[in-house]
Amino acid sequence: MNRKPMTLAVIAAVALLALGYVAGTWHAKPTTTATTASSGGEKGPGRKVLYWHDPMMPNQHFDKPGKSPFMDMQLVPVFADEGASGGVKIDPGLQQNLGIRYATARRVDVAASFEAIGTTQFDESLADVVQSRVTGYIDRLYANAPMQRVSKGVPIASLFVPDWLAPQEEYLALKRSSMDNTMLAASRERMRALSIPDAVVANLDRTGRAQTHVTLLAPASGVVTELNVRDGAMVAPGQTLAKIAGLSTLWLVIDVPEALALQVKTGMSVDAVFAGDATQHFTGRIREVLPGISSGSRTLQARLVIDNKDLLLTPGMLMRARIGGATTVSRLVVPSEAVITTGKRSIVIVKQADGRLQPVTVTTGNDSGSNTEVLSGLSEGEQVVASGQFLIDSEASLKSVLPRLQAGAASDAVATVAPPTYETTGKVEAVTSHDITLSHQPVAALGWGAMTMAFGKPSATAFPGVKTGETVHFAFKQSDDGYELTKVEPMGAVK
């Protein structure tokens, strides 16, 4: 008698389960469809296409879909919400780990001046020479080495002059024979014509003894910069024995970069600081701008005289010189460390309003201390990356490192994310030491159709068994130079 109620209960339970299954299936289908539409990219509602491009040639943009002119594949759309501008958003945790710090582009009043490097040199206007006026022989050389310091009036060399003996003996003979003053005066004039000093003639009158040696003295205090003779050497009239340069004043020769050459004028003030001691300041004004640009350093040289009465400086010292007047001008500056110079352009990484980092090309001006003037490309108040540029050291890094940072931030704030690997099959068309050309099947993950293209080899000796004409299964990844093979196996060897 109880079977009928139990049967009705079982039927009711089955009906409820069936109803639940149908309801669950009906509700699940829209969710799956919505997810597919959302992830499908091209069919997502409300997505704006900025342009189409070939992934193999990302810098070439097209305004309509179609087939790539470079590869046998369809162009891929780039949407506005995919960050097509090239900016990336880095996780705050990753920013902290990388030591990324920001600075604000600001206007400051700086002196209308610039800095350059200068070198101290001997003041050639103070140089004196020690010359011989007669033919003789070096009897003794007191200054025996270049760069020797000497004082005014000290002996430089002693000369033996045999030609002086005859006119002196003649003068003494005339004097002993009581000749009139006319003959004696003529003899004295002859000795002067032979460059016999008046002091030697006076000593001849006093002692009555001929003198054949003469000592050449230093005309001024300084350094012997040239020494052209040695002991016993014969010298001729007019020959320079030594050159002495003074140290009381020095020349400071400043190397001005070619880009600033037009700003240098005679009379501009210079404040120079000794590189070894920042407390030592030397001031002066540019006396002359030397003509010509150095072909090696591409610099223009400006020269001024600096006081060195305390003899603190010696020729050859490096000095940092600030050239310019006291007037100030308003300039937009950023920290010098924020500017990345690639050789062809200057770049700063700008933090956008949405937090993304965007590389921007700027035109830079002069350096002012730790700041660099920005002439164009930035606006006042914009934030730039001031540290962490070790991640971006070239133009290629701007295209490869920044996307890897974005991928790393999404997966792991510390670990470096390796690029994905793609696999397919194809026929080997050609093999070189640099790459392998393959006619491969479609690669769905990249949106590629079947095509023939060259893939780079990791090294010249990689994949030695690959031969032209065979069908292979291969794997590859994207690198800075394109796509690089990671595995190539004949189809018979694939398990």
Order of alpha helices (4+ residues) and beta strands (2+ residues): alpha-beta-beta-beta-alpha-beta-beta-beta-beta-beta-beta-alpha-alpha-alpha-beta-beta-beta-beta-beta-beta-beta-beta-beta-beta-beta-beta-beta-beta-alpha-beta-beta-beta-beta-beta
